[in-house]
Amino acid sequence: MSQPKTGKIDDKHHKTAVLKVYNIKQHDTAKHAQQYDKYQGEEREKMVLQLKREESESAVLASYVMSEMIAKCGKPFTDGEFIKQCFIKVSEIVCPDKLILLKTSLLSPNMAAEHILELSKDIDGQLIEKSTAFHTYSITLDESTNLTDSAQLAIFVRGVDENFAVTEELLSLSTMRARTMASEIFHCLTEALAQHVLPSWHLLAGLTTDGAPAMIGQKTGLVALVQRKMAKQNTEQQTTLHCIIHQQALCTKSLKCDNVKSVVVKCVDYIHSRSLQHRQFHAFLEEIESKYGDLLYFTEVRWLSRGSTLKRLFELKTEVKRLMEEIKMPVPQFEDHKWMTDLAFPARSRPGGVTAVYDNVRAFTTKLKLWTNQISPGNLTYFPACKSLVEELSSDTQFSDSEYTTKLDLLLQEFDQWFADFRKHKESFDIFANPFYGYVETAPCDLQVELIDMQCNTSLKTKFRKTEDVTVFFRQLLPSFPNLCKTFRKIMSLFGSIYICEKVFSTMNINKSRYRTQLSDAHLAAILKVSTVQSLRPNINKLTELNPNPNPFPHPNCPSSGQCC
């Protein structure tokens, strides 16, 4: 065996430059002899085994961490081998003394799949432990179909404990084999609550749905079934809310902009469906340094896409008109001032997002009244698209304020109708927002005395004004105001929308794509559990201790490599 010419030991970094017996022995003598020569015989053998075990545990820990990243990034399990090869190549350059450890580490597709299942079970275990401390909890759920036509029911839970700590996690992703009827949904919900050992039904504070017939049917809907279950146990009925985003979408349909939408969709689809025109449109927008690079698609399923699509086309109306004329497909509506005004009216920018549900609904209805009063005399301050169009066309266009006033009135009526379920709880929401304001007379009877005591407490009022986190203030109320604390916990647990379910379905479609159609339901549920976890974190160190030498063979739920792709 020839000796290396130079650089046998990297003295600067204390690393072996060339992995040969002589070099390793020289490195051990120079750097580690003083530390380990004191161990001899059986004691030395135990130390060697301990060092080997530590290296093995480090490799297992790394495989769990990489498996978690694979799940969070929506990558196939087979990417584990690719990641391992990347690490090996980097190790050859950066830390060649760790090369053997990396080569012996396990990160096969089956191993990644098994690790993700174990991470999911660990999160479930933590959620079960957390749920035992819930004083109240709420549920939101929605159903969607994946690429292989399997109906998936996503169930989220938000629980609040004694100290007002909120835990919001994916409770279950259940596969519905038959029809998606209310009875089947109720069965999946009951099963999920039982599996996670959630507190009894009397602690269920709220149920938020998308308002579909299977959810809110008066006799056989999910809400009705839950209410019957709670009535049998003589418990207080839960608060039922209709997703605010869905209600907003339903309200906007009252504007009846079909004459505008049909033309807009036709233009957008024509440009997108033809490669040459699409490239030309892109090039033209780049040439004029446009603020936008493309038009937006409109889809009925994506509730909030309507306003964004109309707004984008209005702002690119000149460019779209020019392109359609160049390809001999003129759109006569661009010359119709009345139609252009109809396009500009719903293209108004939406003020902010839907976060604080009740406050946003109340603020928007108040704004609708303001806009109705201002648009009547022709004040277009809050309709910049209409204002710019009128200024552009000058005297050629007469803005029909009466027509759009009627539309705003109709929209206000729709909001009053659809958001009636939120108005039922107005007093409770107001007390939660500011318990020191004068709501005593209209407050529920069991809260009135406690409200008076609180509002007359100068110390508490000062602390409320200074606090930035309302939960910190609520913790100071215990145990002097039990009924108020119970109400505050209930309100904190409520879901205002099913948006969190929609996010999960987007993640589901990324993972179960046309390239991974064989992904099993168990693995899909585990991936979503790991990738959507919020307040909890999988205990990887604990899993490493329990499984220091992982089995490289498939998991029982993973009979073939095709199902853990």
N, C-alpha and C positions, 0 to 999 in steps of 0.2 A: 504494500500500500504506500503510495507516494505521499510525502508530506506537503501541505500547502506552502506556497512560496512566502506569502505575507498575510497579515491580517487574520491570524488564527483566532485571536481574542480581541474583541473590540473594547479596549480599555476605557474608552470614553463613556460607553453606555453599559459596560459590563455584560456584553452579550457574546454568544458564540457566533463567530462570523462564518465558519465552515463546520457543518455537522459531521465530525469524524471523532472516533474514539479518543484519539490523543488530545484533540482540542477540548473535548468535553471534560476529560480527566484533568487537564491542566486548569480549566476554568473552575472545576470543583475544588481543586487543591488551593487555588489562589484566592477564591472568593468565599467558599463555604466550609472549608475544613475546620476552621476555628469554632464554628457554630455547631457542627454535627459530629466531630471526632469524639466528643464526650459520650456519644451513644454507641454502645458496643453490644454484641450478642443479640439476645432476644429483644432487648430494649431498642436496638437499632432497627431490627426487623419491623417492630411495631411502628417506629417513626416512618420507615419507608412506606408501609401500608397506609399510614395516615396521610402522607403527602400525596400518594396515588389517589386516595379517596377524595382529598380536597380538589385535585385536578379534575377528577371525574365529576364532582359536584359542580365545579365551575363550568364544565362543558354542558351539563344538563341545564344549569341556570341560564346559560347563553341560549340554549335551544328553546327554552320557554319564552325568553325575551323576544327572540326572533319570530317565534310562532305568534306571539301577541301582535307584533308589528305587521305580520302577514295578514292577520284578521282585520286589524284597524285600517290597513291600506287597501283592503279588498283584493288582494293578490291570490293567485292559485296556490294550492299547497305545494305544487311542484317547484315553485320559486325558491323553496327552502334549499334545494340542492344548488341552485344558481347562486344564492347568497353565500352558501358555504364555499363554493369555488372562488367567489370574489374575495372572501376573507383569507383563503389560502394564498391567493396571489399577492394580496397586500402583506400577509405575514412573511412571505418569502423576502420581501424588501424591508419591512419595518422591524419585525421581531421574529427572525428565523428560529430562535430557540423555542417558540410556541407552535411551530409548524406541525409537529407530531400530534400535539393535543388537538389542534383544529382538524387534522385529517381523521382522527379517531372519533370525533364528535358526531352525533347522529342528528340529521335533519332531513330525513327522507320524507316524501309526501305523506306516508302513513303516520310517521312520527309527528309531523306538524299537525295533522288532523287530530291525532290523539291528544296532543298538548292543548289544542284549542278547546276540545271537549272538556278537558280537566280544568282549564281556566274558567270556562262557562259554569261548571259545577261549583267551583270555588266562589264565584260571584253570587250564584244562587244561595249557597250556604250563608254568605254574609248578609244577603237580603233577608233570609229567613230569620237570622239572629236579630237584625235591625227591626223587623216587623213585630217582634214580640214587645217592643217598647212603644209602638204606635198608640197614640191616644185617639187618633182619627185618621182616616185615609180616604182617598178618592180614586176613581178609575176612569180612564179614557181608553177607548178601543175603536178600531176600524178594521175593515176587511179589504183585501186586495188580492188580485190573481197574478201569480208569477208567470215566467215565460213558458212553463210546462203546463199551464192551466190548472195549477193547484191553488186552491183558495187558502190564503194565509190570514189568520186573525192576530193582529198585534194588540197586546194588552199592556198598558202602562199603569203603574201605581205611583201615587204621591202620598207619602205618609208623614205625619208630624208627631214628634214625641213630646214628652213633658216639658222639655226645655226649648220647644219651638224649632228644633232642628228638622229640616225638611230633607227627605230622601225620595228622589224621583228616579225610577229605573224601569227598564223593560221587564215586565213580569213574566210574559210568555209570548212565544210565537207559535200558535197552534195551527196545525194543518186540518182543514175541514174537508173530509173525503166526499161527503154527499152534498146536498143543497145547503146554501148559506141562509137557512131560516133562523128565526129568532130562537127557537128551541135549541138548535145546534149551537148557536152563539152563547146562549145561557149555559148550556152544558160545558162548553169550553171555559167560560168564565168561572163557573163553580169549581171545575177541576183545577184550574190554575190557582185559585185562592186556597184550595185544600192542599195542593202540593207545596205551596210556600208558607203553609201554616199561618196565614194571615188571621188577624183577630176576627171575631164573629161579626155577623152582618150588622149588628147594632152600632158598630163604629164606622160603617160606610157613610161618608158625608156627601159624596157627589158622584154623578155619572155623566160624562160628557160624550156625546155621539155626533155623527154627521147628519142626523135628522132623517135618515132613510126609513122607509116603512118597516123594515125588519127591526129597526132600533126603537122607533117611537110609536109603533102601532098601538092603538088604545086598548085592544083586547089581547093580542098575541105578540106584541112587540117586546123587545128585550126589556125596556123600561117597565112595562106592565108586569113582566115575569119577576123582575127584581122587587118591584113594589109588593107583589103578592107574597114573595118569600119573606120580606121584612115584616109584612102584616102578620104572618103566621107566628113570627117570633116576638110580636108586640113591640117593635122597635120604631123609632122615629124615621119617617120617610126621608130618603136621600134627596139632595138637590139635583135636579135634572137640568142640564144645560145643552143647548144646541151650539155646535162649533161656530164661533163668531166669524171665522174666515168664510165658512160655507154660507152663513147667513148674509154676509156682505156680498158674496157672489150672486145669491138669489135676489137681493135687493136691486143690484145694478141691472138685472134683466128687465126691470120695470121701465128703464129708459127706452127700450125698444129701438135699438140702433141697427136693425137688420139691414136697412138700406145702405148704411155705411159699412157694416161689417162684411157683407157679401162682396162688395167691390174691393175692399182692403185685402181680404183673404185671397181673392182671385189674383190680384197684383202680386202679392207676396209669394203665393204658390207658383205662379208663372215664372217669376225670376229665379226662385230656388230650384225649380225642376229642370231647368235648362242650363247645362254647364256653361255654354258660350256666353249667354246673357248674364249669368251669375258672375263669371270672371270679368266681363266688361263692366258690370256694375261695381265690383270690388275695385277695379283699376281706376274707375272714374272717381269713386269716393276718396281713394288715396291721392289722386291727382289734385283734387280741390282741397285736400287736407281736411276732410269732413270730421266732425266730432265723433260720428259713428262709423263703424266699418261694415255694417250689414243691417238687413231688416230682421225683425223678430217673427217667428212663427206664432200662429194663434191655434190653440187647442182648447176644446171644451173641457177636457179633463183637468187641465191646469187652470184653476179658478181665477187666478189673478193675472193671467196672461192677456186678457182682453184689453185693459187699459194701457198696458205696456206696448202692445202691438199697434194700437191706434196712435198713441203718442209718438212712437218711433216713425211711423209712416208720415204723420203730419209734419214732423221736423225734417223729413227727407222728401217732402212732396215735390219739390222742384226737380230733384235728381231722378225720382221715379218717373215723373211725367216726361222728362227728356228721354230717358231710356225707352219707355214704352212707345214714344213717337218715332225713335230711331229704328226700332224693330218692327215698325208698321202695325203696332197694336195700341193705337191711341185709346186713352180712357176719357170719354167725354165728360165724366163727372168732375174732372179737375177744372173744367171751364164753368161748371155750375156753382155759382156763388152760394146758393142755398145749401147744396150738398157739402161744400167745403166748410160752411159754418156748422153743419151737423157733425162733421168730422172733428172740428176743433173743440166742440162742446165737451164730449166725454174724454178728450185727450188732456184734460187738466191734470196736473201732477197731484198725486195723493199725498196728503199731509201726514208724514210720519208712518210708523208701523203699528201693528196691533199687538201691543205688549200688555199694558194695564187695561184689561178688557173693558171693565165698566167705565173707567174714565174716558177711554177712547170713544166708546159708543155715545156717551153723553156729550162729549165735546163735538163729535161729528154732527149729531142732530142739531146742536146749537148753531154750528156753522152753516148747516143747510138753511136754517131760518134766516141767518144773516145774508147768505147769498141770494135767497129769494127776494128779500127786501131791497138789496142793492142792484140786482139785475133788472128790476122793473123799470127804473129810470134810465137804464142803459149803462150802469156802472160796471165795467168789466175788469175791475182791479184784480179779482181773484180768479179770473179766467184768462190767463195770459195768452193762450193759443187763440181764443176768439178775438182778444184785443189786438194782437198782432195782425190777424187776418183782416179785420175791419180797417186797420190803419193802412195795410198794404193795398186793399181794394178801394180805399177812400170812399167817395160818394157813390160808387157803383153798387154798394151793398147796404141794405137796410137790415139792421140786426132785429130779428123778431123776438123781442123780450117776452112777449106774452106766451109764446110757444114754449120757451125754455123755463119760464116761471112755472108753467103747468107741469113740466117734467120734474122740476125740483120739488114741487108740492107732492107729486106722486111718489117720488123717492123718499120723502120724509114720512109719508104714510106707510110705505113698505117697511122702513126702519122701525116705526112704532109698532107695527104688527109682528115683525120677526123677532125683535129683541124684547118682547114682553116678558120672557123668562128671566132676563137680567133685571128688569124693573121690579119684579116681585121681591127682590132682595136688596132694594135700594137702601133701606134703613141700615141693614147690617153692613153693607159695603161702606156707607158713609161713616159709620162708627169705627170701622176698621181703619179708614183713611185718617180720621182725626177724632179720637174719642173725647176730646175736650171741647168740641163744638156743641151747640145747643140742640141735641137730638133726643133729649130725655122723654118728651111727651110722645113722640112717634116711635120710640124704641120698644122692642118686646118687653113685656111686663117683668120677666125674670132678670132683665138687665138694668132696669130703671134705677133701682136703689144703688147698685154698684156704680153706675155712671155718675150719679150725684156725688157719691163719696170720692170718686176719682177726680171729677172736675173741681171739687173744692179742695183738693190736695195740691197746694202750691209747689211742693217739692217735686211731685210727679210731673206736674205741668212743665217745670223748668227742665227736668231730665228729658222729657219728650221733645222739647224744642232743640235741645243740644245733640240728641242722638242722631247718628247717621244710619244706623241699622235698627229697624223697628223691632226685630226679634230680640235685641239686647234690652230694649225697654220692656217688652212683654215678659221677659224672664224676671224682671223686678216686681211684677205684679203678684207673683205666686207667694203664698196661697190666699192672699187677701181678696182677690176678685175671681173666684172659681168660674162663675157663669160667663164673665167676659173672656176669660182665658179659653174656655171651651169654644166660644163663638169665634174668637180669633184663630184658633187652630183649625176650625172647620173651614174658614174662608181661605186660610193659607194653603190648605190641601186641594182646593178646587182647581180643575183644569179649565181654562177659558176657551181652548180650541183643541182640535185633534192634529195640530200641525206637527207635533212630535211623532205621531204615527206616520204621517206623510213622509217625514224625513227617513224613518226606518224603511219604508217601502222603496224610497229612492236608493238607499244602501242595498236593499235586497236585490233590486234590479241590476245594480252594478256587479254584485257577487254571482247571482244566478243569471248569467248572460248566455247568449247563444253558444259561447265557447265552453260553458260549464253546466250544461243541461243535466248532467248526471250527478250533480251535487245533491246529496241526500237531504231530507228535511231536517234530520238531527244535526247535521253539520251546518246547514244554513242557519238554524236557530242559534247554534253555538257561536257562529261568526257574528251574528247580529248582537248577541248578548255581550260579546267582548268588545265589539267596535262601537257600541252605543252607550257603554257604561258611563255614568256621570259622576255621582258622588262616591261610588265604591271603586276599589282597585283590586285586581286579583293578587292574592298573596303568593307570589312566585317563590319566595324563599321557603315558605312552608311546603309547597308542592315539591320543591327540590329535595327537601329533607325526607319527605315521604316516598320519593321515587328517585333515589340516587343513581340507579342503574336501569334506565327505561328499557322496555321491551321493544326491539326494533320491528317486531311483527305487527300486522294490522290490528286495530281495535275491533272488538266483537261487532260494533255497529258499522264497521268499515270493511265489509267482506272482500272488497276488491279495490284496486287502485283507481278504478274508473269512478267510484262514488266519492272519492276524496280528492277530486282534481282541483 
